[in-house]
Amino acid sequence: MRRAALVAPVRTPVGAFGGTLRPLPAEELAAAVLRALVERSGIDPDRIDDVAFAQSYANSEAPCIGRWAALHAGLPIEVPGFQLDRRCGGGLQAVVTAAMMVQTGAADAVVAGGVESMSSIEHYTTDMRWGRRAGNVALYDRLDRGRERSQPEWRFGQISGMVETAENLAERYSISREAADAFAVRSHQRAARAWESGAFADEVVPVEVPQRKGDPVVFAKDEGIRADSTPDTLATLRTIMPGGTVTAGNASQQNDAAAACLVVAEDKLDELGLEPLGFLRGWAAVGCEPATMGLGPVAAVEKLFARTGASFDDLDLIELNEAFACQVLAVLAGWGVKEDEVADRLNVNGSGISLGHPIGATGLRILTTLLHELRRRGGRHALETMCIGGGQGMAALIDAP
């Protein structure tokens, strides 16, 4: 079976909710990162066999966004595309799906991407197709509704959303508000240092954002980082649930962004003139209780390690999505790993709390940052893993070339 090489990973800067990227819908972000990927990699667009794009909050403004964005980006009409969704794991699933296509010989080069414009997520109704004779019409916020309905209520009871699942973990593992805030501060500090040091220079592609008046604004830097965060400033924030641990300061943000990379058969790299940053060695996905969805990475990594023979001792980098600070700390406890044992390898450039969590794009945003950092460090092996709303976990093992 052919190895799947990961080539030219790129991402847009991550926009804050309602921030600079608000005017750009998901299809514009996806097309922007596609154009940048083709330009940076130098691949002949005619050699792209397919475009796999993850999006968790899809709508009919750009149906089948992989195909829509490929056309919008100017790729040849003959290049097909499709859309997939594994919620928070969608971006990584796009890479995995592309890798399976390459490994089995169904394709030689596939674009894997992820996108989300959370600022553009609409309100909708389920009441109007056949009309209403009388009474009110319910208008749902798709963003909130997607969290509330991540699992069938008849089986698991009512779960108010992701915050409730995080509080369940904080209670189970006795994680304090102070510990969660301290982790969040480190995330912001690391992301700020990454920008100051130029660590993100090779992975981020600026995006032009049209304005109502005047020239477009060039958006070039993640805008959710709060470098001035301290335990004292975060301590002033109210918890979202009374008596809880989670606040707006120690939870992931809602964001707009896109990311993509090429997944290429190893035996085609020379022919296509491409240089890989890494290879997908293995992956795993698992289900877990929706009420404690944050623990998904525990079982996913256990399954991945059993398949590959890897261990934490082998890893030069670990990327664990920061849905909530207490969720990260709970996963470490579930792994039986002390935070100080992995502090110099875990989320070294920040993650969801500081950089943001644009749901469908997150898996590829993380992979992009991981691959560039692995090359800078001269490392050999890295782990990406995340929890997924509705009760899933996903993990992937990456090897350097």
LINZIBEL-V797832 format. One record per residue. RES is the residue in one letter. PHI is phi in whole degrees, 0 to 359 (* if undefined). D_LAST is the distance of its C-alpha to the last C-alpha in Angstrom with 1 decimal. Layout:
# LINZIBEL-V797832
res=(RES	RES)
phi=(PHI	PHI)
d_last=(D_LAST	D_LAST)
This chain:
# LINZIBEL-V797832
res=(M	R	R	A	A	L	V	A	P	V	R	T	P	V	G	A	F	G	G	T	L	R	P	L	P	A	E	E	L	A	A	A	V	L	R	A	L	V	E	R	S	G	I	D	P	D	R	I	D	D	V	A	F	A	Q	S	Y	A	N	S	E	A	P	C	I	G	R	W	A	A	L	H	A	G	L	P	I	E	V	P	G	F	Q	L	D	R	R	C	G	G	G	L	Q	A	V	V	T	A	A	M	M	V	Q	T	G	A	A	D	A	V	V	A	G	G	V	E	S	M	S	S	I	E	H	Y	T	T	D	M	R	W	G	R	R	A	G	N	V	A	L	Y	D	R	L	D	R	G	R	E	R	S	Q	P	E	W	R	F	G	Q	I	S	G	M	V	E	T	A	E	N	L	A	E	R	Y	S	I	S	R	E	A	A	D	A	F	A	V	R	S	H	Q	R	A	A	R	A	W	E	S	G	A	F	A	D	E	V	V	P	V	E	V	P	Q	R	K	G	D	P	V	V	F	A	K	D	E	G	I	R	A	D	S	T	P	D	T	L	A	T	L	R	T	I	M	P	G	G	T	V	T	A	G	N	A	S	Q	Q	N	D	A	A	A	A	C	L	V	V	A	E	D	K	L	D	E	L	G	L	E	P	L	G	F	L	R	G	W	A	A	V	G	C	E	P	A	T	M	G	L	G	P	V	A	A	V	E	K	L	F	A	R	T	G	A	S	F	D	D	L	D	L	I	E	L	N	E	A	F	A	C	Q	V	L	A	V	L	A	G	W	G	V	K	E	D	E	V	A	D	R	L	N	V	N	G	S	G	I	S	L	G	H	P	I	G	A	T	G	L	R	I	L	T	T	L	L	H	E	L	R	R	R	G	G	R	H	A	L	E	T	M	C	I	G	G	G	Q	G	M	A	A	L	I	D	A	P)
phi=(*	287	283	262	270	252	235	53	294	220	211	282	298	268	269	288	297	74	265	299	275	308	292	261	290	303	294	289	296	296	294	298	285	295	300	296	297	297	294	289	283	78	292	289	304	294	270	281	274	193	230	254	234	268	207	266	241	282	211	268	287	215	295	51	297	298	289	301	292	299	293	294	280	89	292	305	302	288	279	279	198	210	235	217	209	232	51	300	267	299	298	292	297	299	294	297	297	298	296	296	297	289	296	270	86	287	206	254	214	232	277	249	218	210	210	205	242	291	293	258	295	266	267	211	232	252	257	254	303	250	85	230	287	195	89	276	249	280	242	263	275	301	296	291	297	296	278	291	252	285	208	290	295	300	264	246	79	280	242	293	158	292	300	300	295	292	295	299	289	300	290	297	255	52	270	276	301	296	294	294	295	297	294	298	300	298	299	295	296	291	295	296	295	299	293	297	276	84	297	267	301	279	257	264	249	298	235	274	246	295	243	298	228	87	286	299	266	270	265	229	215	306	250	262	285	246	295	270	296	223	304	292	291	291	293	279	280	284	289	290	253	306	73	269	245	280	232	296	274	242	238	293	267	260	214	239	184	216	210	200	209	267	247	230	296	305	284	251	299	296	300	270	68	244	240	278	263	185	228	281	273	187	206	205	228	221	254	212	298	303	289	231	301	298	274	310	297	296	288	296	290	302	294	295	296	295	285	256	78	278	213	298	295	278	269	271	217	229	245	242	303	260	296	211	299	292	293	299	295	291	296	301	296	296	285	75	246	280	302	290	285	237	302	276	236	264	46	291	244	82	199	300	291	259	277	114	226	282	323	293	268	301	302	277	300	298	298	300	297	298	296	293	290	299	294	301	277	68	280	246	222	215	240	241	210	204	272	221	305	95	94	218	219	218	210	217	252	244	251	289	299)
d_last=(17.0	14.2	11.0	11.0	8.5	9.5	10.7	13.1	14.3	17.8	20.9	24.6	26.2	27.8	31.5	34.2	36.4	39.1	37.5	36.3	34.5	37.4	38.7	35.5	35.4	32.2	32.2	32.3	29.3	27.3	28.3	27.5	23.9	23.6	25.0	22.7	19.6	20.9	21.9	18.7	16.4	19.1	19.0	22.3	23.9	25.5	22.2	21.7	22.9	23.7	23.6	23.4	24.8	25.8	29.1	31.2	34.4	34.8	38.1	39.9	39.5	36.1	36.0	32.8	30.9	27.8	30.2	32.5	29.8	28.3	31.8	32.5	29.4	30.7	28.3	30.0	32.6	31.0	27.8	28.7	27.7	28.4	28.7	27.9	28.8	27.8	29.3	27.1	24.2	24.6	21.7	19.3	21.3	20.8	17.0	17.7	20.5	18.4	15.8	18.7	20.1	17.1	16.7	20.4	20.6	22.9	20.7	18.0	17.3	18.7	19.2	19.0	21.2	23.6	26.8	29.9	33.0	34.8	37.4	38.3	38.7	42.2	45.2	46.5	49.4	49.8	53.6	54.3	53.4	56.9	58.6	60.5	64.3	64.5	62.8	59.6	56.2	53.2	50.4	47.1	44.3	41.3	39.1	41.3	42.2	38.6	38.4	41.8	41.3	37.9	39.7	43.0	45.7	47.9	45.5	44.1	46.8	46.5	43.5	44.0	40.4	37.1	39.0	41.1	38.1	36.8	40.2	40.3	37.3	38.8	42.0	40.4	38.4	41.0	38.7	40.8	41.0	40.5	37.2	35.9	37.0	35.4	32.0	32.6	33.5	30.2	28.3	30.3	30.0	26.2	25.9	28.5	26.8	23.5	25.6	27.5	24.6	22.9	19.9	20.4	21.0	17.8	17.8	21.6	23.6	27.3	29.7	33.3	35.8	39.2	42.3	45.8	47.1	45.5	42.1	38.9	37.2	33.6	31.9	28.9	28.6	28.5	32.2	32.4	31.5	34.6	33.9	37.4	37.2	38.7	39.9	43.4	42.7	40.9	43.8	46.2	44.6	46.3	44.6	44.2	45.9	49.0	48.4	44.7	41.5	39.6	40.4	39.1	37.5	35.5	34.3	31.7	33.0	33.8	31.8	30.9	27.5	24.9	21.1	18.9	15.6	14.8	13.6	13.0	13.1	10.3	13.3	14.6	11.9	13.7	17.0	16.6	15.2	12.3	9.0	6.7	6.3	5.2	6.7	10.2	11.0	14.7	17.5	21.2	24.3	27.7	31.1	33.2	36.6	36.9	39.0	36.2	33.3	31.5	30.7	28.5	25.3	27.0	27.4	24.2	22.0	24.3	23.8	20.0	20.0	22.6	20.5	17.2	18.8	17.0	19.2	19.6	19.3	15.6	14.8	14.0	15.1	17.5	18.7	22.1	24.1	27.3	29.9	32.4	32.3	34.3	31.9	28.9	31.2	32.4	29.0	28.3	31.6	30.9	27.8	29.9	27.7	29.5	28.6	28.6	26.2	23.4	24.8	22.2	19.3	21.1	21.3	21.0	21.7	24.3	24.4	27.1	30.0	29.2	26.9	28.5	28.1	28.4	28.4	26.8	24.2	23.4	20.6	18.6	19.9	18.4	15.0	15.1	16.1	13.7	10.5	12.2	13.5	10.3	9.2	12.9	13.1	10.2	9.9	7.9	9.8	12.0	15.0	16.9	20.4	23.7	27.3	29.0	32.6	34.8	33.2	29.7	26.4	22.8	19.5	15.9	13.1	9.6	6.5	3.9	0.0)
